[in-house]
């Protein structure tokens, strides 16, 4: 089974915070990093150093979506706070669903939240990619 990780984070979150959030989110669903095929986030994070470092370290494609694209995706955990700051009620869940080209039925881990040692937050959502026949 191939997976997509949808990622959100505070500005300036560290690579270790993102990696720890991902490890914990995967472990919560008994999944492993080797199953991950794509990473996804909001286009406002195209310059986020930790996201770019993560994609390079894992040698995975990182897809970015606009707030408008993300806002069009129904999700189980919309956030008024996220809506206020980035213009969409979901980043990690919606980005993962869009990158996997699926819907909520393939969402394996909803918005997993982690606060790193530096006090920055990261969120991870995990979506199963449907195999193309």
C-alpha positions as CSV (number, residue, x, y, z in Angstrom):
1,X,0.0,0.0,0.0
2,X,1.3,3.4,-1.0
3,X,0.7,6.5,1.1
4,X,0.5,10.3,0.8
5,X,1.5,12.5,3.8
6,X,-0.3,15.8,4.1
7,X,1.8,18.2,6.1
8,X,1.2,21.4,7.9
9,X,3.5,23.3,10.3
10,X,4.1,26.5,12.0
11,X,6.5,28.9,10.2
12,X,10.1,28.0,11.2
13,X,9.3,24.5,12.5
14,X,12.4,22.3,12.5
15,X,13.1,19.2,10.4
16,X,13.2,17.1,13.6
17,X,9.8,18.3,14.5
18,X,8.4,17.3,11.1
19,X,10.2,13.9,11.2
20,X,9.0,13.2,14.7
21,X,5.4,14.1,13.8
22,X,5.6,11.8,10.8
23,X,7.1,8.9,12.8
24,X,4.4,9.2,15.5
25,X,1.5,9.5,12.9
26,X,2.7,6.5,11.0
27,X,3.2,4.5,14.2
28,X,-0.3,5.3,15.3
29,X,-1.7,3.5,12.3
30,X,1.0,0.7,12.2
31,X,2.4,2.1,8.9
32,X,6.0,2.7,7.9
33,X,7.9,5.4,6.1
34,X,8.9,3.1,3.2
35,X,5.2,3.1,2.2
36,X,5.1,6.9,1.6
37,X,5.1,7.9,-2.1
38,X,4.3,11.6,-1.9
39,X,4.2,14.6,0.4
40,X,1.8,17.5,0.1
41,X,1.1,20.9,1.7
42,X,-0.3,24.4,1.0
43,X,1.4,26.6,-1.5
44,X,2.1,29.2,1.2
45,X,4.7,26.7,2.5
46,X,6.7,26.4,-0.8
47,X,9.6,28.2,0.9
48,X,9.3,26.4,4.3
49,X,12.9,25.1,4.9
50,X,12.0,22.0,6.9
51,X,9.4,20.8,4.3
52,X,12.0,21.2,1.5
53,X,14.7,19.5,3.6
54,X,12.3,16.6,4.3
55,X,11.4,16.1,0.7
56,X,15.1,16.1,-0.3
57,X,16.1,13.8,2.5
58,X,13.3,11.3,1.7
59,X,13.7,11.8,-2.1
60,X,10.0,12.2,-2.4
61,X,8.0,14.6,-4.5
62,X,6.4,17.4,-2.6
63,X,3.1,18.8,-4.1
64,X,1.7,22.2,-3.1
65,X,-2.0,23.3,-3.4
66,X,-3.6,26.7,-3.2
67,X,-6.0,27.6,-0.3
68,X,-8.8,27.6,-2.8
69,X,-8.0,24.0,-3.9
70,X,-7.7,22.8,-0.3
71,X,-10.9,24.5,0.8
72,X,-12.9,22.6,-1.9
73,X,-12.0,19.2,-0.2
74,X,-14.5,17.9,2.5
75,X,-12.5,16.9,5.6
76,X,-13.4,15.4,9.0
77,X,-11.4,17.9,11.1
78,X,-11.8,21.5,9.7
79,X,-10.2,24.2,11.8
80,X,-11.4,27.8,12.2
81,X,-7.8,28.8,13.3
82,X,-6.3,27.4,10.1
83,X,-9.0,29.1,8.1
84,X,-8.2,32.4,9.7
85,X,-4.5,32.2,9.0
86,X,-4.2,30.5,5.6
87,X,-7.7,30.8,4.0
88,X,-8.7,27.1,4.1
89,X,-10.2,25.0,6.9
90,X,-7.7,22.2,6.3
91,X,-4.1,21.9,5.1
92,X,-2.8,18.4,5.9
93,X,-5.9,16.4,5.4
94,X,-7.0,18.2,2.2
95,X,-3.5,18.2,0.7
96,X,-3.1,14.5,1.2
97,X,-6.5,13.8,-0.3
98,X,-5.7,15.9,-3.3
99,X,-2.2,14.4,-3.9
100,X,-3.6,10.9,-3.6
101,X,-6.4,11.7,-6.0
102,X,-9.0,10.2,-3.8
103,X,-11.5,11.2,-1.1
104,X,-12.1,11.0,2.6
105,X,-12.7,7.3,2.4
106,X,-9.0,6.7,2.1
107,X,-8.0,8.9,5.0
108,X,-6.1,6.6,7.4
109,X,-4.9,9.1,9.9
110,X,-6.7,12.4,10.4
111,X,-4.9,15.5,11.5
112,X,-2.2,14.1,13.9
113,X,-0.8,17.0,15.9
114,X,2.7,17.3,17.4
115,X,4.4,20.1,19.2
116,X,8.2,20.0,18.8
117,X,10.9,20.8,21.4
118,X,11.3,24.3,19.9
119,X,7.6,25.0,20.6
120,X,6.5,24.8,16.9
121,X,3.5,22.7,15.8
122,X,3.3,20.2,12.9
123,X,0.3,18.2,11.6
124,X,0.4,15.1,9.6
125,X,-2.5,13.4,7.7
126,X,-2.1,10.0,6.0
127,X,-4.1,8.9,2.9
128,X,-4.0,5.6,1.1
129,X,-3.4,5.9,-2.6
130,X,-5.7,3.9,-4.7
131,X,-3.9,1.6,-7.1
132,X,-4.7,2.3,-10.8
133,X,-5.8,-0.7,-12.7
